[in-house]
Amino acid sequence: MINGKEIAKLIRKSDNVIIEKFEDGSYNVTDTYVMVKLNEAEFGKFFAKYNSYKSTADIPFNFEGTISSAGANVFRENKLNTKTVTSQIGNAKYEAVITDFYKQNDSGDEVRIFKAGNDIGMFNREYDFLLDYGDKYKVKDNNNPLFILDNQEDVKAVIMPVLDRGEKPLKQMLQELVKDSYINSKSA
């Protein structure tokens, strides 16, 4: 079960939060960096926690649309289609391998490294806990959404990867980390 309160804590600082309700009673909640599919009970906990923060505008009951922290119109009841993101799962040809490695990217954020086919990708470490909501991880490549799936291959969450324009290519840094950890394990 997804922790709706944890999702509210994660996205409350976002400039834009998008909520879309589906006929089956489920919701997609996204801040454009992550998207989580919540059932009715999970959304109820998200709704209550989000509305408890003094720094956020209270979400009206049964609201569907965009919540924006910029401008005078905080709530825009626009029709959305978050399914365009989840429909990309058909393009996700690789089983993503989540590594134990972290690094600081060029903007100073700590990121977690994953393998997508022969590519290396990364996502913001604050989204780590979303991995627990799934059993499988799929991705098209290191520049496209990382899909977190349950056993039935339903999308539970989506994480957008981040880019790093650091001095060394990420692949080279990972090879050095693996080499160093191998040398350290041999000397122990």
C-alpha positions, -999 to +999 in steps of 0.1 A: +000+000+000+013+034-009+017+059+019-004+089+009+010+110+038+045+104+025+035+114-010+020+147+004+052+154+022+072+148-010+052+170-033+040+198-010+070+220-020+063+217-057+052+247-078+027+226-097+008+196-085-016+178-109-044+155-098-064+133-121-092+110-110-103+079-129-136+061-131-123+032-110-118+056-081-080+058-084-060+090-088-027+100-105-009+126-085+022+142-101+045+172-096+061+165-130+092+149-114+073+119-100+038+105-105+021+081-082-011+061-087-032+062-055-063+042-047-092+060-029-080+053+007-044+063-002-056+095-018-077+103+013-046+101+034-027+122+008-056+148+007-057+151+045-019+155+049-015+179+021-043+201+035-027+200+069+003+221+058+001+258+064+023+265+034-001+249+009-036+259-003-063+234+008-073+211-020-111+214-025-130+181-021-133+162-054-108+186-071-093+175-104-068+197-122-036+217-114-026+233-082-001+261-088+018+281-063+024+309-088-001+335-097-035+344-084-054+314-097-042+286-074-066+260-086-072+253-123-098+227-130-084+217-164-089+184-180-057+164-179-044+132-194-017+118-171-023+085-189+000+098-217+029+093-193+018+058-181+010+047-217+048+051-225+053+018-206+050+001-239+083+017-250+101+007-218+121-022-233+146-026-205+143-041-170+160-013-150+186-024-125+187-001-095+223+000-081+234+006-046+255+036-058+247+073-051+266+104-062+262+142-061+253+156-095+264+189-110+235+208-094+245+195-059+216+170-055+223+135-044+212+110-070+208+072-072+222+054-102+204+028-123+212+007-153+190+009-184+202-016-210+238-005-217+231+030-204+236+044-169+209+068-156+201+085-123+172+099-103+169+122-073+176+103-041+146+118-023+124+095-045+141+063-033+112+053-012+090+050-043+110+019-053+094+001-024+059+004-041+069-019-069+084-053-077+098-045-111+113-015-128+112-008-165+127+020-186+132+029-223+166+045-217+184+067-192+165+099-204+130+086-201+107+078-172+115+050-148+084+029-143+077+012-109+054-018-115+037-042-092+035-080-098+006-076-123+028-051-143+005-022-133+023+012-130+024+022-093+048+052-097+069+070-123+102+088-116+118+112-141+155+107-144+179+136-141+209+146-162+245+153-150+269+174-169+298+168-146+334+166-155+335+128-158+309+108-177+287+088-153+296+055-168+333+062-161+326+072-125+306+040-119+334+019-134+358+036-110+335+030-080+331-007-089+369-010-093+376+007-060+350-014-041+365-046-056+401-035-046+389-026-011+371-060-007+402-079-017+424-060+008+400-066+037 
